[in-house]
Amino acid sequence: MEYRIYDCETYDEDYICDKLVEYNISKVPAKQEILFDNINKKIINKNGKIIAGCIARMYCWNVLYIDILWVDEEYRNTGIGSKLLKYVENIARDKGCYLAHLDTFDFQAKEFYLKYGYEIFGELKNCPENHSRFYFRKKL
């Protein structure tokens, strides 16, 4: 068999993702009507500047994946990150979510997530070089 490998276009990426989701759902039926329910939130200060944000989504089986939680350096250690994390978790919980997971690097927010009840279930060492990437979960 002869074949060639090409760069994906955006519509190709969507197709490939859709086909994987279709397969996954055939093996483990979805628990939620909207397969990928975005829970993206931002905090804006009085001057209209975004000072914090969270990019997260509930997927297929009532599981929350927190992709990004960011707070502007000027506003760190003020409670904004905690408030945003709890807010997103509460929305997910209200929608029937029972589990959250995320990852962070050793130089980012490892201690922050431990403080809020997340537990480490994996570590990828030397990623990036001389650092670790940690994988967290939390029962909601």
C-alpha positions as CSV (number, residue, x, y, z in Angstrom):
1,M,0.0,0.0,0.0
2,E,1.3,3.4,-0.9
3,Y,0.4,6.6,1.0
4,R,1.7,10.1,1.7
5,I,1.7,12.2,4.8
6,Y,0.4,15.8,4.5
7,D,0.0,18.8,6.8
8,C,-3.4,19.1,8.3
9,E,-5.8,21.9,7.6
10,T,-8.1,23.2,10.4
11,Y,-11.0,21.2,8.9
12,D,-8.8,18.1,8.9
13,E,-8.0,18.5,12.6
14,D,-11.7,18.8,13.3
15,Y,-12.5,15.7,11.3
16,I,-9.8,13.7,13.0
17,C,-10.9,14.8,16.4
18,D,-14.6,14.1,15.6
19,K,-13.7,10.6,14.4
20,L,-11.8,9.8,17.7
21,V,-14.7,11.2,19.7
22,E,-17.1,9.1,17.7
23,Y,-15.0,6.0,18.5
24,N,-14.7,6.9,22.2
25,I,-18.4,7.4,22.5
26,S,-19.1,4.0,20.8
27,K,-17.1,2.4,23.7
28,V,-18.2,4.5,26.6
29,P,-21.5,6.4,26.1
30,A,-21.5,10.1,26.8
31,K,-23.0,11.3,30.0
32,Q,-23.7,14.9,28.9
33,E,-25.8,16.2,26.1
34,I,-23.1,18.7,24.9
35,L,-20.0,16.6,24.4
36,F,-17.6,19.5,24.9
37,D,-19.1,22.2,27.1
38,N,-16.7,25.2,27.4
39,I,-16.5,26.9,30.8
40,N,-14.2,29.8,29.9
41,K,-14.1,32.8,32.3
42,K,-12.2,36.0,32.7
43,I,-11.8,38.6,35.3
44,I,-11.5,42.3,34.2
45,N,-10.3,45.1,36.4
46,K,-12.0,48.5,36.6
47,N,-9.8,49.8,33.8
48,G,-11.0,47.1,31.4
49,K,-7.8,45.0,31.5
50,I,-8.0,41.2,31.7
51,I,-6.2,40.3,34.9
52,A,-7.1,36.6,35.1
53,G,-8.7,33.9,33.1
54,C,-9.5,30.2,32.9
55,I,-9.9,28.1,29.8
56,A,-11.7,24.9,30.8
57,R,-14.2,22.4,29.4
58,M,-16.4,19.6,30.5
59,Y,-16.2,16.7,28.2
60,C,-18.3,13.7,27.3
61,W,-18.4,11.9,30.7
62,N,-19.0,14.8,33.2
63,V,-15.3,15.4,33.6
64,L,-13.7,18.9,33.8
65,Y,-10.4,19.6,32.1
66,I,-8.8,22.8,33.2
67,D,-6.4,23.7,30.3
68,I,-5.3,27.2,31.5
69,L,-5.7,29.2,34.7
70,W,-3.7,32.4,34.5
71,V,-3.4,35.5,36.8
72,D,-1.5,38.6,35.8
73,E,1.7,38.8,37.9
74,E,0.5,42.1,39.5
75,Y,-2.6,40.4,40.9
76,R,-1.1,37.1,42.1
77,N,-1.4,36.2,45.8
78,T,-4.5,38.4,46.1
79,G,-7.1,35.5,46.0
80,I,-8.2,36.1,42.4
81,G,-6.8,32.7,41.2
82,S,-8.6,30.9,44.1
83,K,-11.8,32.7,43.4
84,L,-11.7,31.9,39.7
85,L,-10.8,28.2,40.3
86,K,-13.6,27.7,42.8
87,Y,-16.1,29.5,40.4
88,V,-15.2,27.2,37.5
89,E,-15.4,24.1,39.7
90,N,-18.8,25.2,41.0
91,I,-20.2,25.7,37.5
92,A,-18.9,22.2,36.5
93,R,-20.3,20.7,39.7
94,D,-23.7,22.3,39.0
95,K,-23.6,20.8,35.5
96,G,-23.1,17.3,37.0
97,C,-19.3,17.1,36.9
98,Y,-17.7,14.7,39.4
99,L,-14.0,14.9,38.5
100,A,-11.5,17.6,37.4
101,H,-8.0,17.2,36.0
102,L,-5.2,19.5,34.8
103,D,-1.5,19.7,34.5
104,T,1.1,22.3,35.5
105,F,4.8,22.7,35.6
106,D,7.0,22.8,38.7
107,F,7.7,26.5,38.1
108,Q,4.0,27.3,37.7
109,A,1.2,26.5,40.2
110,K,2.0,23.1,41.7
111,E,1.6,24.3,45.3
112,F,-1.5,26.3,44.4
113,Y,-3.4,23.2,43.2
114,L,-2.3,21.1,46.1
115,K,-3.7,23.8,48.4
116,Y,-7.1,23.5,46.8
117,G,-7.4,19.7,47.1
118,Y,-5.9,18.5,43.8
119,E,-3.7,15.4,44.1
120,I,-0.8,14.5,41.8
121,F,-1.3,11.3,39.8
122,G,1.6,11.6,37.5
123,E,4.8,13.4,36.8
124,L,6.7,13.8,33.5
125,K,10.3,14.5,34.5
126,N,12.7,16.5,32.4
127,C,9.9,18.2,30.6
128,P,11.1,20.9,29.9
129,E,14.7,20.0,30.6
130,N,15.5,20.2,34.3
131,H,11.9,20.6,35.2
132,S,8.8,18.4,35.7
133,R,5.2,18.5,34.5
134,F,2.7,17.4,37.0
135,Y,-0.8,15.9,36.4
136,F,-3.5,16.5,38.9
137,R,-7.0,15.3,39.7
138,K,-9.7,16.3,42.1
139,K,-13.0,14.7,43.0
140,L,-15.7,17.4,42.8
